[in-house]
Amino acid sequence: MIKKTSGKKSLKKADGSFDVVFGFDMETDVGSFTPYYEGVKHGTPEILKVLEKHGVFATFFWTGHAAENNPERVRDVRDAGHETGCHGLYHETLGDPIFPLPNNWPILPSEVEGRLRESTRIVKKVSGVRPTSFRCPRLWGSTKVLNELEKLGYLADASFPLYFYRKPFTPYHPSSKDWTKPGKMRIVEIPNFCDLSMESHDPFQRDRDQWPLFRTKSAEALMEKADSFIAYVQSRKSRPVLCFYMHPWEFHPMPQGTLDFGESSVKPLPFIVKNCGPKAVKQLDRMCGMLKQRGARFVTAKQLAAGCGN
């Protein structure tokens, strides 16, 4: 449940005991480490089949470059009734980095407005729909980004990495001075859920996180974290919102080992590309079924924000 702040209305409790937002980040294969779109081309249809089977509608966050280079997939997603969101221009670091990432430099604060405006323009041009939901690449958001999104008319941002900040653990209207704290902005920030009850053994608390457990282990393993989060939030008299983040390249087999690019090469850690393809598709199917059995109400990011009564 979105907490009532500064006269904002709370999200009404509806069909299930908790809400689920499925977010798919539409980007190059393995994030920004390759220039390819095999996942967008071949993984997206697999995702759409599973979602149609379960009657689930999701939010697809497109980078401007991904949308521009895959217009047919943008239309496939739109025509299937899913929400079209935005994910930046090139999967660049728009906000505040949480942990070091070699050869990846945040853009300058002065560049944020222009890149957000341009990515929004491209996604709208390709899809025919003006995006009103956003997600920062890697979940690395910032106060600067939120303020610029507000100016552009966005209604929802699903960038908040709960595994790192720990709270707020339910959707909220952020402060214009600190995006990690509740305030009076119109936009709704949707935290990406994690296991808040476990003891972390990682300096950045990434072992609390949800990703990519559904395919590296199983849907059941991910649901253990989801159940823990639901219990944690309900014990504090709030309505849980499970916001997921996944990628189309996870649903298409990814190359193993080193990827060569002429004068350079990239070797993703094994867990990054483990079980991408048919196993991930199967686990997504199982996850949808288990969430429905638990009484989930599936909504898009835009629908969740609308329930806040802007």
Secondary structure as UniProt FT lines:
FT   TURN            6..7
FT   STRAND          18..26
FT   TURN            29..33
FT   HELIX           39..43
FT   HELIX           44..54
FT   STRAND          59..62
FT   HELIX           64..69
FT   HELIX           71..79
FT   TURN            80..81
FT   STRAND          83..86
FT   TURN            102..103
FT   HELIX           109..127
FT   STRAND          133..134
FT   HELIX           137..139
FT   HELIX           143..151
FT   TURN            152..153
FT   STRAND          156..157
FT   HELIX           162..165
FT   TURN            179..180
FT   STRAND          188..189
FT   TURN            203..204
FT   HELIX           206..208
FT   TURN            211..212
FT   HELIX           213..216
FT   HELIX           219..234
FT   TURN            235..237
FT   STRAND          241..246
FT   HELIX           248..251
FT   STRAND          259..261
FT   TURN            262..263
FT   STRAND          264..266
FT   HELIX           270..273
FT   TURN            274..277
FT   HELIX           278..293
FT   TURN            294..295
FT   STRAND          296..298
FT   HELIX           301..306
FT   TURN            307..308
//
